Amino acid sequence: MLRTADAVLISASNGLSISEGYNIFANNAAFQRYFGKFTQQYGITSILQGAQALLPAPAHREFIHQLHKYMITMAVRSSSS
């Protein structure tokens, strides 16, 4: 079946992201460093919640920008360990 497939979709739960240092459920120091403003202004307490929140467009863009910065920083930390 795999040999004749046009594509293969691999799906995984949060275990892979956590093993790489990304905890999308946590309200920890790393989350507060990057997203604390969103906790104060909108009550967002996790990356998952923020990604699904109905934020005003400018706030949503800022959240996504912070998410990129967070993911790059965590990836660099993970690769240097």
Biopython code that builds the backbone (N, CA, C, O; Angstrom):
import numpy as np
from Bio.PDB.StructureBuilder import StructureBuilder

atoms = [
    (1, "MET", "N", (0.822, -1.181, 0.000)),
    (1, "MET", "CA", (0.000, 0.000, 0.000)),
    (1, "MET", "C", (0.879, 1.262, 0.000)),
    (1, "MET", "O", (0.607, 2.190, -0.762)),
    (2, "LEU", "N", (1.906, 1.316, 0.823)),
    (2, "LEU", "CA", (2.770, 2.488, 0.868)),
    (2, "LEU", "C", (3.532, 2.686, -0.442)),
    (2, "LEU", "O", (3.767, 3.819, -0.861)),
    (3, "ARG", "N", (3.907, 1.610, -1.069)),
    (3, "ARG", "CA", (4.674, 1.716, -2.319)),
    (3, "ARG", "C", (3.864, 2.352, -3.434)),
    (3, "ARG", "O", (4.442, 2.954, -4.339)),
    (4, "THR", "N", (2.570, 2.238, -3.399)),
    (4, "THR", "CA", (1.737, 2.777, -4.474)),
    (4, "THR", "C", (1.052, 4.097, -4.096)),
    (4, "THR", "O", (0.321, 4.673, -4.902)),
    (5, "ALA", "N", (1.286, 4.563, -2.891)),
    (5, "ALA", "CA", (0.639, 5.809, -2.439)),
    (5, "ALA", "C", (1.295, 7.022, -3.093)),
    (5, "ALA", "O", (2.502, 7.035, -3.332)),
    (6, "ASP", "N", (0.489, 8.030, -3.378)),
    (6, "ASP", "CA", (1.012, 9.299, -3.899)),
    (6, "ASP", "C", (1.695, 10.105, -2.791)),
    (6, "ASP", "O", (2.636, 10.857, -3.041)),
    (7, "ALA", "N", (1.208, 9.934, -1.579)),
    (7, "ALA", "CA", (1.758, 10.663, -0.438)),
    (7, "ALA", "C", (1.451, 9.885, 0.829)),
    (7, "ALA", "O", (0.562, 9.033, 0.856)),
    (8, "VAL", "N", (2.205, 10.195, 1.882)),
    (8, "VAL", "CA", (1.979, 9.584, 3.181)),
    (8, "VAL", "C", (1.890, 10.711, 4.202)),
    (8, "VAL", "O", (2.792, 11.543, 4.301)),
    (9, "LEU", "N", (0.815, 10.732, 4.947)),
    (9, "LEU", "CA", (0.622, 11.733, 5.989)),
    (9, "LEU", "C", (0.929, 11.087, 7.330)),
    (9, "LEU", "O", (0.326, 10.081, 7.700)),
    (10, "ILE", "N", (1.864, 11.670, 8.046)),
    (10, "ILE", "CA", (2.216, 11.172, 9.372)),
    (10, "ILE", "C", (1.716, 12.190, 10.379)),
    (10, "ILE", "O", (2.044, 13.373, 10.290)),
    (11, "SER", "N", (0.939, 11.742, 11.319)),
    (11, "SER", "CA", (0.367, 12.625, 12.334)),
    (11, "SER", "C", (0.863, 12.178, 13.700)),
    (11, "SER", "O", (1.048, 10.988, 13.958)),
    (12, "ALA", "N", (1.071, 13.151, 14.558)),
    (12, "ALA", "CA", (1.529, 12.815, 15.903)),
    (12, "ALA", "C", (0.910, 13.777, 16.901)),
    (12, "ALA", "O", (0.531, 14.894, 16.550)),
    (13, "SER", "N", (0.813, 13.351, 18.102)),
    (13, "SER", "CA", (0.246, 14.177, 19.159)),
    (13, "SER", "C", (1.327, 15.088, 19.729)),
    (13, "SER", "O", (2.417, 15.197, 19.166)),
    (14, "ASN", "N", (1.027, 15.733, 20.833)),
    (14, "ASN", "CA", (1.934, 16.700, 21.435)),
    (14, "ASN", "C", (3.214, 16.083, 21.980)),
    (14, "ASN", "O", (4.130, 16.823, 22.340)),
    (15, "GLY", "N", (3.314, 14.783, 22.056)),
    (15, "GLY", "CA", (4.521, 14.151, 22.582)),
    (15, "GLY", "C", (5.763, 14.509, 21.790)),
    (15, "GLY", "O", (6.833, 14.700, 22.366)),
    (16, "LEU", "N", (5.632, 14.603, 20.471)),
    (16, "LEU", "CA", (6.795, 14.971, 19.660)),
    (16, "LEU", "C", (7.198, 16.414, 19.892)),
    (16, "LEU", "O", (8.389, 16.715, 19.972)),
    (17, "SER", "N", (6.238, 17.307, 20.001)),
    (17, "SER", "CA", (6.591, 18.712, 20.234)),
    (17, "SER", "C", (7.221, 18.882, 21.612)),
    (17, "SER", "O", (8.188, 19.631, 21.755)),
    (18, "ILE", "N", (6.701, 18.213, 22.610)),
    (18, "ILE", "CA", (7.262, 18.319, 23.960)),
    (18, "ILE", "C", (8.676, 17.746, 23.993)),
    (18, "ILE", "O", (9.546, 18.299, 24.666)),
    (19, "SER", "N", (8.916, 16.656, 23.284)),
    (19, "SER", "CA", (10.261, 16.075, 23.267)),
    (19, "SER", "C", (11.266, 17.015, 22.612)),
    (19, "SER", "O", (12.466, 16.914, 22.868)),
    (20, "GLU", "N", (10.788, 17.925, 21.770)),
    (20, "GLU", "CA", (11.659, 18.915, 21.133)),
    (20, "GLU", "C", (11.736, 20.208, 21.934)),
    (20, "GLU", "O", (12.435, 21.140, 21.536)),
    (21, "GLY", "N", (11.030, 20.277, 23.055)),
    (21, "GLY", "CA", (11.098, 21.460, 23.901)),
    (21, "GLY", "C", (9.941, 22.421, 23.753)),
    (21, "GLY", "O", (9.930, 23.471, 24.395)),
    (22, "TYR", "N", (8.968, 22.089, 22.922)),
    (22, "TYR", "CA", (7.794, 22.943, 22.723)),
    (22, "TYR", "C", (6.625, 22.368, 23.513)),
    (22, "TYR", "O", (6.101, 21.311, 23.161)),
    (23, "ASN", "N", (6.216, 23.040, 24.561)),
    (23, "ASN", "CA", (5.050, 22.579, 25.309)),
    (23, "ASN", "C", (3.907, 23.539, 25.037)),
    (23, "ASN", "O", (3.835, 24.615, 25.629)),
    (24, "ILE", "N", (3.016, 23.147, 24.140)),
    (24, "ILE", "CA", (1.936, 24.038, 23.711)),
    (24, "ILE", "C", (0.838, 24.170, 24.758)),
    (24, "ILE", "O", (-0.079, 24.973, 24.587)),
    (25, "PHE", "N", (0.912, 23.401, 25.831)),
    (25, "PHE", "CA", (-0.094, 23.454, 26.895)),
    (25, "PHE", "C", (0.385, 24.227, 28.126)),
    (25, "PHE", "O", (-0.418, 24.545, 29.003)),
    (26, "ALA", "N", (1.675, 24.530, 28.199)),
    (26, "ALA", "CA", (2.268, 25.055, 29.438)),
    (26, "ALA", "C", (2.123, 26.567, 29.583)),
    (26, "ALA", "O", (2.191, 27.320, 28.612)),
    (27, "ASN", "N", (1.923, 26.975, 30.822)),
    (27, "ASN", "CA", (2.019, 28.382, 31.202)),
    (27, "ASN", "C", (3.246, 28.479, 32.111)),
    (27, "ASN", "O", (3.142, 28.728, 33.312)),
    (28, "ASN", "N", (4.407, 28.273, 31.495)),
    (28, "ASN", "CA", (5.659, 28.227, 32.248)),
    (28, "ASN", "C", (6.467, 29.503, 31.995)),
    (28, "ASN", "O", (5.969, 30.443, 31.375)),
    (29, "ALA", "N", (7.695, 29.531, 32.467)),
    (29, "ALA", "CA", (8.542, 30.722, 32.325)),
    (29, "ALA", "C", (8.775, 31.074, 30.856)),
    (29, "ALA", "O", (8.747, 32.249, 30.490)),
    (30, "ALA", "N", (9.004, 30.076, 30.021)),
    (30, "ALA", "CA", (9.218, 30.345, 28.596)),
    (30, "ALA", "C", (7.967, 30.947, 27.967)),
    (30, "ALA", "O", (8.058, 31.885, 27.175)),
    (31, "PHE", "N", (6.805, 30.412, 28.317)),
    (31, "PHE", "CA", (5.555, 30.974, 27.785)),
    (31, "PHE", "C", (5.405, 32.421, 28.231)),
    (31, "PHE", "O", (5.089, 33.289, 27.417)),
    (32, "GLN", "N", (5.625, 32.688, 29.502)),
    (32, "GLN", "CA", (5.457, 34.046, 30.014)),
    (32, "GLN", "C", (6.467, 35.012, 29.387)),
    (32, "GLN", "O", (6.146, 36.177, 29.153)),
    (33, "ARG", "N", (7.669, 34.539, 29.118)),
    (33, "ARG", "CA", (8.693, 35.384, 28.497)),
    (33, "ARG", "C", (8.223, 35.876, 27.128)),
    (33, "ARG", "O", (8.423, 37.042, 26.789)),
    (34, "TYR", "N", (7.609, 35.013, 26.354)),
    (34, "TYR", "CA", (7.197, 35.359, 24.998)),
    (34, "TYR", "C", (5.746, 35.811, 24.877)),
    (34, "TYR", "O", (5.408, 36.584, 23.981)),
    (35, "PHE", "N", (4.892, 35.334, 25.773)),
    (35, "PHE", "CA", (3.456, 35.571, 25.606)),
    (35, "PHE", "C", (2.784, 36.190, 26.828)),
    (35, "PHE", "O", (1.556, 36.254, 26.886)),
    (36, "GLY", "N", (3.572, 36.649, 27.807)),
    (36, "GLY", "CA", (3.006, 37.214, 29.025)),
    (36, "GLY", "C", (2.034, 38.355, 28.767)),
    (36, "GLY", "O", (1.036, 38.495, 29.474)),
    (37, "LYS", "N", (2.320, 39.166, 27.765)),
    (37, "LYS", "CA", (1.421, 40.270, 27.400)),
    (37, "LYS", "C", (0.034, 39.744, 27.048)),
    (37, "LYS", "O", (-0.971, 40.379, 27.368)),
    (38, "PHE", "N", (-0.025, 38.595, 26.396)),
    (38, "PHE", "CA", (-1.306, 38.028, 25.983)),
    (38, "PHE", "C", (-2.059, 37.447, 27.176)),
    (38, "PHE", "O", (-3.289, 37.419, 27.188)),
    (39, "THR", "N", (-1.316, 36.986, 28.177)),
    (39, "THR", "CA", (-1.957, 36.542, 29.417)),
    (39, "THR", "C", (-2.599, 37.736, 30.106)),
    (39, "THR", "O", (-3.747, 37.663, 30.545)),
    (40, "GLN", "N", (-1.859, 38.838, 30.199)),
    (40, "GLN", "CA", (-2.370, 40.038, 30.872)),
    (40, "GLN", "C", (-3.551, 40.649, 30.130)),
    (40, "GLN", "O", (-4.547, 41.017, 30.752)),
    (41, "GLN", "N", (-3.452, 40.761, 28.811)),
    (41, "GLN", "CA", (-4.493, 41.456, 28.051)),
    (41, "GLN", "C", (-5.692, 40.594, 27.689)),
    (41, "GLN", "O", (-6.820, 41.087, 27.650)),
    (42, "TYR", "N", (-5.458, 39.288, 27.418)),
    (42, "TYR", "CA", (-6.533, 38.441, 26.890)),
    (42, "TYR", "C", (-6.787, 37.186, 27.714)),
    (42, "TYR", "O", (-7.687, 36.413, 27.386)),
    (43, "GLY", "N", (-6.013, 36.964, 28.782)),
    (43, "GLY", "CA", (-6.208, 35.789, 29.615)),
    (43, "GLY", "C", (-5.708, 34.500, 28.992)),
    (43, "GLY", "O", (-6.093, 33.416, 29.430)),
    (44, "ILE", "N", (-4.861, 34.594, 27.983)),
    (44, "ILE", "CA", (-4.338, 33.408, 27.295)),
    (44, "ILE", "C", (-3.247, 32.775, 28.151)),
    (44, "ILE", "O", (-2.320, 33.455, 28.591)),
    (45, "THR", "N", (-3.363, 31.473, 28.384)),
    (45, "THR", "CA", (-2.425, 30.795, 29.272)),
    (45, "THR", "C", (-1.650, 29.657, 28.613)),
    (45, "THR", "O", (-0.958, 28.906, 29.301)),
    (46, "SER", "N", (-1.753, 29.520, 27.296)),
    (46, "SER", "CA", (-0.960, 28.505, 26.601)),
    (46, "SER", "C", (-0.876, 28.856, 25.118)),
    (46, "SER", "O", (-1.687, 29.625, 24.602)),
    (47, "ILE", "N", (0.104, 28.288, 24.453)),
    (47, "ILE", "CA", (0.250, 28.496, 23.015)),
    (47, "ILE", "C", (-0.976, 27.976, 22.285)),
    (47, "ILE", "O", (-1.482, 28.633, 21.375)),
    (48, "LEU", "N", (-1.451, 26.816, 22.670)),
    (48, "LEU", "CA", (-2.626, 26.242, 22.008)),
    (48, "LEU", "C", (-3.827, 27.167, 22.140)),
    (48, "LEU", "O", (-4.537, 27.400, 21.161)),
    (49, "GLN", "N", (-4.059, 27.687, 23.315)),
    (49, "GLN", "CA", (-5.179, 28.599, 23.533)),
    (49, "GLN", "C", (-5.000, 29.869, 22.698)),
    (49, "GLN", "O", (-5.956, 30.347, 22.087)),
    (50, "GLY", "N", (-3.795, 30.413, 22.668)),
    (50, "GLY", "CA", (-3.537, 31.622, 21.901)),
    (50, "GLY", "C", (-3.709, 31.419, 20.408)),
    (50, "GLY", "O", (-4.215, 32.302, 19.717)),
    (51, "ALA", "N", (-3.298, 30.276, 19.908)),
    (51, "ALA", "CA", (-3.425, 29.984, 18.479)),
    (51, "ALA", "C", (-4.887, 29.888, 18.052)),
    (51, "ALA", "O", (-5.218, 30.149, 16.896)),
    (52, "GLN", "N", (-5.757, 29.515, 18.983)),
    (52, "GLN", "CA", (-7.174, 29.355, 18.662)),
    (52, "GLN", "C", (-8.025, 30.547, 19.086)),
    (52, "GLN", "O", (-9.221, 30.588, 18.797)),
    (53, "ALA", "N", (-7.423, 31.510, 19.765)),
    (53, "ALA", "CA", (-8.187, 32.641, 20.299)),
    (53, "ALA", "C", (-8.652, 33.568, 19.176)),
    (53, "ALA", "O", (-7.973, 33.734, 18.162)),
    (54, "LEU", "N", (-9.802, 34.154, 19.379)),
    (54, "LEU", "CA", (-10.327, 35.144, 18.442)),
    (54, "LEU", "C", (-9.803, 36.518, 18.847)),
    (54, "LEU", "O", (-10.506, 37.312, 19.472)),
    (55, "LEU", "N", (-8.566, 36.772, 18.481)),
    (55, "LEU", "CA", (-7.903, 38.024, 18.826)),
    (55, "LEU", "C", (-8.152, 39.056, 17.729)),
    (55, "LEU", "O", (-8.413, 38.695, 16.581)),
    (56, "PRO", "N", (-8.072, 40.335, 18.079)),
    (56, "PRO", "CA", (-8.079, 41.353, 17.024)),
    (56, "PRO", "C", (-6.913, 41.090, 16.068)),
    (56, "PRO", "O", (-5.875, 40.580, 16.490)),
    (57, "ALA", "N", (-7.068, 41.427, 14.803)),
    (57, "ALA", "CA", (-6.061, 41.106, 13.785)),
    (57, "ALA", "C", (-4.647, 41.549, 14.176)),
    (57, "ALA", "O", (-3.717, 40.757, 14.025)),
    (58, "PRO", "N", (-4.440, 42.779, 14.674)),
    (58, "PRO", "CA", (-3.069, 43.163, 15.048)),
    (58, "PRO", "C", (-2.503, 42.289, 16.175)),
    (58, "PRO", "O", (-1.324, 41.938, 16.153)),
    (59, "ALA", "N", (-3.332, 41.941, 17.146)),
    (59, "ALA", "CA", (-2.882, 41.094, 18.255)),
    (59, "ALA", "C", (-2.575, 39.688, 17.755)),
    (59, "ALA", "O", (-1.608, 39.068, 18.199)),
    (60, "HIS", "N", (-3.386, 39.185, 16.838)),
    (60, "HIS", "CA", (-3.145, 37.853, 16.277)),
    (60, "HIS", "C", (-1.803, 37.833, 15.534)),
    (60, "HIS", "O", (-1.027, 36.889, 15.680)),
    (61, "ARG", "N", (-1.531, 38.876, 14.737)),
    (61, "ARG", "CA", (-0.250, 38.951, 14.027)),
    (61, "ARG", "C", (0.913, 38.991, 15.013)),
    (61, "ARG", "O", (1.937, 38.341, 14.800)),
    (62, "GLU", "N", (0.753, 39.748, 16.083)),
    (62, "GLU", "CA", (1.808, 39.833, 17.094)),
    (62, "GLU", "C", (2.002, 38.486, 17.789)),
    (62, "GLU", "O", (3.135, 38.088, 18.061)),
    (63, "PHE", "N", (0.898, 37.777, 18.079)),
    (63, "PHE", "CA", (1.003, 36.460, 18.703)),
    (63, "PHE", "C", (1.780, 35.508, 17.788)),
    (63, "PHE", "O", (2.667, 34.793, 18.254)),
    (64, "ILE", "N", (1.459, 35.493, 16.512)),
    (64, "ILE", "CA", (2.137, 34.608, 15.561)),
    (64, "ILE", "C", (3.611, 34.994, 15.445)),
    (64, "ILE", "O", (4.472, 34.119, 15.355)),
    (65, "HIS", "N", (3.907, 36.283, 15.447)),
    (65, "HIS", "CA", (5.299, 36.743, 15.417)),
    (65, "HIS", "C", (6.050, 36.227, 16.651)),
    (65, "HIS", "O", (7.166, 35.722, 16.535)),
    (66, "GLN", "N", (5.440, 36.355, 17.815)),
    (66, "GLN", "CA", (6.056, 35.856, 19.043)),
    (66, "GLN", "C", (6.210, 34.340, 18.996)),
    (66, "GLN", "O", (7.205, 33.801, 19.481)),
    (67, "LEU", "N", (5.241, 33.657, 18.420)),
    (67, "LEU", "CA", (5.318, 32.201, 18.291)),
    (67, "LEU", "C", (6.522, 31.806, 17.445)),
    (67, "LEU", "O", (7.236, 30.864, 17.789)),
    (68, "HIS", "N", (6.754, 32.510, 16.353)),
    (68, "HIS", "CA", (7.933, 32.223, 15.522)),
    (68, "HIS", "C", (9.209, 32.434, 16.318)),
    (68, "HIS", "O", (10.108, 31.594, 16.281)),
    (69, "LYS", "N", (9.298, 33.547, 17.039)),
    (69, "LYS", "CA", (10.489, 33.814, 17.846)),
    (69, "LYS", "C", (10.688, 32.720, 18.896)),
    (69, "LYS", "O", (11.805, 32.248, 19.105)),
    (70, "TYR", "N", (9.600, 32.322, 19.553)),
    (70, "TYR", "CA", (9.652, 31.269, 20.568)),
    (70, "TYR", "C", (10.161, 29.961, 19.961)),
    (70, "TYR", "O", (11.042, 29.313, 20.525)),
    (71, "MET", "N", (9.608, 29.580, 18.823)),
    (71, "MET", "CA", (9.973, 28.300, 18.215)),
    (71, "MET", "C", (11.423, 28.301, 17.743)),
    (71, "MET", "O", (12.112, 27.289, 17.871)),
    (72, "ILE", "N", (11.889, 29.409, 17.206)),
    (72, "ILE", "CA", (13.286, 29.476, 16.763)),
    (72, "ILE", "C", (14.217, 29.405, 17.963)),
    (72, "ILE", "O", (15.210, 28.678, 17.935)),
    (73, "THR", "N", (13.907, 30.148, 19.010)),
    (73, "THR", "CA", (14.738, 30.127, 20.214)),
    (73, "THR", "C", (14.786, 28.735, 20.813)),
    (73, "THR", "O", (15.861, 28.253, 21.172)),
    (74, "MET", "N", (13.640, 28.080, 20.928)),
    (74, "MET", "CA", (13.601, 26.746, 21.523)),
    (74, "MET", "C", (14.332, 25.736, 20.638)),
    (74, "MET", "O", (14.978, 24.823, 21.153)),
    (75, "ALA", "N", (14.239, 25.887, 19.322)),
    (75, "ALA", "CA", (14.930, 24.979, 18.415)),
    (75, "ALA", "C", (16.445, 25.129, 18.553)),
    (75, "ALA", "O", (17.171, 24.135, 18.539)),
    (76, "VAL", "N", (16.920, 26.362, 18.685)),
    (76, "VAL", "CA", (18.352, 26.604, 18.853)),
    (76, "VAL", "C", (18.819, 25.996, 20.174)),
    (76, "VAL", "O", (19.870, 25.357, 20.228)),
    (77, "ARG", "N", (18.044, 26.192, 21.231)),
    (77, "ARG", "CA", (18.406, 25.617, 22.537)),
    (77, "ARG", "C", (18.439, 24.104, 22.474)),
    (77, "ARG", "O", (19.337, 23.476, 23.034)),
    (78, "SER", "N", (17.454, 23.507, 21.786)),
    (78, "SER", "CA", (17.357, 22.065, 21.690)),
    (78, "SER", "C", (18.540, 21.493, 20.885)),
    (78, "SER", "O", (19.074, 20.439, 21.232)),
    (79, "SER", "N", (18.937, 22.178, 19.828)),
    (79, "SER", "CA", (20.023, 21.663, 18.987)),
    (79, "SER", "C", (21.393, 21.830, 19.636)),
    (79, "SER", "O", (22.337, 21.123, 19.284)),
    (80, "SER", "N", (21.506, 22.761, 20.582)),
    (80, "SER", "CA", (22.802, 22.957, 21.243)),
    (80, "SER", "C", (22.940, 22.113, 22.509)),
    (80, "SER", "O", (23.974, 22.162, 23.175)),
    (81, "SER", "N", (21.919, 21.350, 22.843)),
    (81, "SER", "CA", (21.979, 20.500, 24.043)),
    (81, "SER", "C", (22.701, 19.204, 23.759)),
    (81, "SER", "O", (22.846, 18.369, 24.652)),
]
sb = StructureBuilder()
sb.init_structure("model")
sb.init_model(0)
sb.init_chain("A")
sb.init_seg("    ")
for serial, (resi, resn, name, xyz) in enumerate(atoms, 1):
    if name == "N":
        sb.init_residue(resn, " ", resi, " ")
    sb.init_atom(name, np.array(xyz, "f"), 0.0, 1.0, " ", f" {name:<3s}", serial, name[0])
structure = sb.get_structure()
